[in-house]
Structure formats: structure tokens, C-alpha cells
Amino acid sequence: MKVYLAGPIFQCEDHECINWREEAKKSLGKFEVIDPMVRDYRGSTDRDFNEIVEKDKAEVNASDILLAYCTKPSVGTSMEVLYAWENRKKVYVITENNEIS
């Protein structure tokens, strides 16, 4: 089983986009985890948003489950959740209160 870790990246500090993913990886030890932070583009001034979206969609396609950490608004995370749901992936959302839906 593969789990894609969706959550805000753009305009986020390390503690907002890396820390929770590292904790999730530890907790999901028996699963293969797909982490979009391997393409951390935050410091780049030469961003191709179309390329970012297409790579994210490819990774969502390759996953069985999408785990979304939704503690603040994020266009990318919203797109990933909708895309996964439309493609019949299991989607789990963690909110600011650490509630899972």
C-alpha cells in the first residue's frame, strides 16, 4: 500500500510542511510513503506550476491512499484531495484539531 502525503507547502515554513510528514512516515512504517517534499520548490524563483501539478497528480495516481494534513488553506492540497477522490482513492483528512475524517 502506498500513501501520498498531501498538505500545504507553498509559503510554509519547514515546521509546517516537513515536521508532520516526518512523523507520518514514522507512524506509517509498514506502508510505502510518497512525499512531495522531495521536490521542495520553495526557494526556487523558477517554478513551473504546471510541472508541479502534473508530478503531484502522477504521484496521487501511484498511491492507494491520500493522507491530507489540512491545517491551513492550500490550493494544491485541495486539488490533490479532489483529484484523489475523483480517482477513487481512499482519502483521509487531518484537521487543525487533529481530527481524522
HELIX and SHEET records of a PDB file:
HELIX    1   1 ASP A   14  CYS A   17  1                                   4    
HELIX    2   2 ASN A   19  SER A   27  1                                   9    
HELIX    3   3 PRO A   36  ARG A   39  5                                   4    
HELIX    4   4 PHE A   49  ALA A   62  1                                  14    
HELIX    5   5 VAL A   75  GLU A   86  1                                  12    
SHEET    1   A 4 GLU A  32  ILE A  34  0                                        
SHEET    2   A 4 LYS A   2  ALA A   6  1                                        
SHEET    3   A 4 ILE A  65  CYS A  70  1                                        
SHEET    4   A 4 LYS A  90  THR A  95  1                                        
END                                                                             
